[in-house]
Amino acid sequence: MSTPAVFLCPGQGAQQVGMGKAWIEASPAAAAIFRAADELTSLGTRLLSDLCLAGPPEDLNRTDISQPALFTCGIACHAALLERHQTVETFATNGLSLGEYTALCIAGAFSFEDGLRLVATRGRLMQDAAEASRGGMVALIGADEAQAQELCGAAAGGEVLVPANFNAPGQIVVSGSTGACDRAVDVAGKMGLRASRLAVAGAFHSPLMAPAAEGMARALEHVDLRPLAVDVWSNVTGARHARQDPATLRRLLVEQIVSPVRWSQSCADLIAAAKQAGGASFHELAPNTVLKGLMRRIDRSVEVINHDEPQKDPVAQPSA
């Protein structure tokens, strides 16, 4: 990694059975992270590493399991990359939803142990909130923010329906009550937009997650948030977190659970910052290639190097 590196950290939905296996086998540092996660988590009779490697998908896809699993896999991948490239300079980090915790951990906001406890709590709270409410999410293809807002207004019918993820230009997800989501699909068709229901446990990043946000506020009170060593972008604002403002960071992490994720905006701002600083290489941590795909829609001039497996770790790093 000859240029400063930007690490992109995936969120829920990127999980897949077998995640982290190649890194565990190739890197002592990655294997150590998974061992530590097994000791720190309590997931019934199964180890976290076993769920990552063997599934089954219906267990790994549970919010209370996928979130600590994704955090562990991302940190393990990052540890392995630092093991291989010991002189790497980190320019910034950015994470999608759950991935914001991975990004903050890499930036030094909290330890791996504290981060894992936080995301395990977050996953459990969000799973509970999803089970306590009848909600879902709908992906819109071809919509801009104004159209998404218009659709939510037309389809809500007195229920909850809000934009939840601004993933990339023309790719927005709305979230809310089950009935409102059903109506959203019909309204989208009348507006000339493509829409599809997502296979998720509940209405994430919507007011239906308010109980999870309240619980997360209590959990964050007990964690010492340290100054950020590098810039990290906020899902809520789409802008950089203040490096030495733990009170605001706590508030934004709570708001993130019920607020839309402004991923496209945060990436555009990050790309501009990297170019202004003289360039950086962009690296997507394991698992999967979701963020590389979104970046193609956000800015095709930026090549994201994917690290889902060690053999996809090239020597040459293009700059943004």
N, C-alpha and C positions, 0 to 999 in steps of 0.2 A: 504494500500500500504506500506508494511513493508520494501521493498527494493526501492532504487532510481528508479524513473519512467522515461521512454522514452515515449513521446507522438508523435504518428504518425498521420499526418493530411491529410485527403483525398483531392483529386483534382477533377476537372471537370469530370463528368461521374458518380460520386458517388451519385449525387442528385436523390431523389425519392420523390414522393408526400407523404406527411405525415411526412417528416423529421423534427425531433425535437419535435414532438407532445408529446411523452412520457416524455421527459425531461422537457418541459414547465409545464406539469401537475404535475411532481414530485418535481421540484426544483424551489424555488423562485429566486435563482440566475440565472438560465437559462431563466426563464420567463422575468426577468429584462433585459437581453441581447437582447431578441427578441423585447421587447418594445422600447428599445433604438434604435435598427435597424429600426424599423418602423418610428421613429421620424427623423432619419438621412437620409433615402433613399427617392428618388422620382421616383416611378415606375408607373406613370400614376394614374389610379383610384384605384389601388390595393395596399394593404399593403404587405410588404415583408413576414411577418408571414403568411398572408392569402395564398400567392402563395406557400409557403413551405408546409402548411398544406392541402390545397385544390387543388393546381394545377390550371389548367390542365397540364399534362406533357409537351405539346407542348409549353406552356409559361415558365414553370420552366426550361426546357431544353435550352432555349435561353441563349447564353453566357453572355449577359448583365444582366440576372437575376440569373442564376445558380451560378455565381461567388460570388456576395455578399451574396447569400443564403447559400452557402457552408461555407463561412467564418463565418457568423453569427452562423450557427448551430454548427460548430466546437468549437468556443469560448464559446458558451452557454454550450455545453457538458463539456468543460474543467472547466468552472466556477462551474458547478454542482458537478463535481468530487472533486474540492477543498473544496466545501461546505460540502461534505460528509467526506472527508479525510483531515482535516485541517493541519495535520502534514506532508503531503506528501513532499518528497524531489524530485525535478525534476533534472534528470541527463542530459537530452538533449531533443531536439525536431527535427523533420524532417517532411517535407511536400512535397507532390507530386504536382509539377506545382503550381496551385493556392494555394494549401495547404502550400507552403513555406511561404506565407504571414501569415497564421494562426500560423505556427511554430514561425515566427519572432515576432509576437504579444505576444505570450505566453512567449517568451524569453525577452520581454521588449523593443524591438527595436522601437516600436511606440504604441500609445494607441489604444484601440478598435475603437474609433471614427475616428482617422486618418487612421487606417487600413481599415475600412469599406469604407471610401471615396476613398482610393487607389484602392481597389479591384473593387469597382463600376466603377471607371474610367477605370481600366484595362479591365473589361468585356465589357464595352461600346466600347472601342477602338478596341478590338479584334473582336467584332461583326461587327463593321463597316469595318474592314479590310477584314473579311471573305466575307461580302456582296459585296465588291469592287473587289474581285478576284474570279476566279473559281477554287476552290481547295478542297482537301479532304485528308483523311488519310486511310492507309491500315495496318492492323495488320498482322505480319508475325509470324508463329509458327514454331519453330525448327531452326531458323536462329541465327547465331552469328554475331558479329559486322562486321567482314570481309565480310560475305555473304550479309549482309544488304547493305554495301557500294557497293559491286559488283552489286547487284540487282538495286540499284539506278542509277549506271552508265549505266547499260544496258537498263533501262526502261525510263530514263529521256527524250531522244529524243529531246534535246535542250530546254526542259522545266524544271521547278523546281521539284526536287524530292530528299529528304534528309532523313536520319534517324532522328526521332523526339523524340522517347521515348525508352530508354533502361530499360524496366520495370522489367525484371527478366531474368535469363538465358533461352534462347529459346523463349523469348517473346519480340519482338521489333516492334515498329510502325514506318512506314515511312510516310512522309507528302509532299504534293506538288500539282502541277497543276492537274486538273481533268483528262486530257488525260494521263499524266504520271502515275497517280494512276491506271487508267484502264490497262495500259501496265504492271504495276508492278504485277498485279494479274496474268497475262499471263506468265510473266517471272518467277515468283515464282513457278508456276506449273512445268515449264521446269527445274527449279533447285531442284525440289523435296521438295519444301516448301509449307506449307499450308498458304493461304492468304485470307483475307476477308476485304471488305470495311467497314469502321466504319461510323455510323450515326452521323456525326459531322457537324458543320456549315462551317468549312473551314480548311485550311492547317495550323494548329497551330504548333508552334515551327519550323517554316520554314521561309525562306526569304520573303514569301508572307505576313508575319506579320510585315514587316519593318515599315509601317506607324503607327502601334500600339506601336511599340518600341519607335519611335520618340515621340509620344504623352506621353508615360509613363515616358520618361526621363524628360519632362517638369513638369509632375505631381510630380515626386519625388523630384524635386528641392525645392518644397515648404513644404516639410515634414522634421521635425527635427528627425533624426535617432539617437537613444540613444545607448549606449554600451549594448551588449548582456549580460544578467545575466547568461545564460547557453549556451552551445554549440548548434549551429544550422548548419545543413549541406546544402551546396549549390547544387541546381539542375544542375548548369552549370559545376562546377568542380568536383562534387562528393565528395568534401572534406569539412572540417569545414570552416565556415566563420570566419574571424578574428573578435574577439569580439569588438575591438575598432577601426574600420576602416570604417566609414560611406561612404566615397567616393567610396571605392571598393564595398561595399554592394549596393550602388545605381547603379553602373555600371553593376554588376552581375544581378540585378533585371531587368534591361533593356535588357541585353543580353539573359536572360532566355526566353523572348518572341519569339526570333528567333533562339534559340539554342536547341539542344537535351537535354532532361531531363535524367540525369544519376542516376535514382532511384536505380537500382540494385547496382551500385558502392557505392552510398552514404550509403545504408543500410549495405552493407558488411563492410564498414569502421566504421560505427557507432557500429555495433555488436562487432567488434574487440576492439574498444575503451571501450565499456561497460565491456567486459570480462577482459580487462587489469585493469580496475578500481575496479574489484571485483564483477561485476554483476549488472544487472538492469532488471526491469520488463518492458515489452513493451505493450503499451496501444493504441489502435486505437480509435480516437475520431469519433463521429457521423458525417455524416450518413454512413450507409452501412458497408460492410465487404470487400471492394476491397483490401485494403492493407494487411489484414490478409491472403487473398488468394495469393497475390504476395509474401509475406514472406515465404510461404510454398515452393515456387520455388527457393527463394534466399538462405534460410538456414532453413532446416526442424527442426533443433535443437532449434530454437527460437519460443516460443509460444507467439502469440499476443493475448492479452485480448481485446475483442471488446466491445465497449460501445455505440452501436447503440441505445440501450434502457437501462433504469436503472436496470431492472431485470437481465441484463447480466453483472452485476457488482459484481463478486465473491469476497469473502474475501481473498482467497489464491492467491498469485501472483507468478507464476514461474519466475525464473531468467534466463537471457541469459549469 
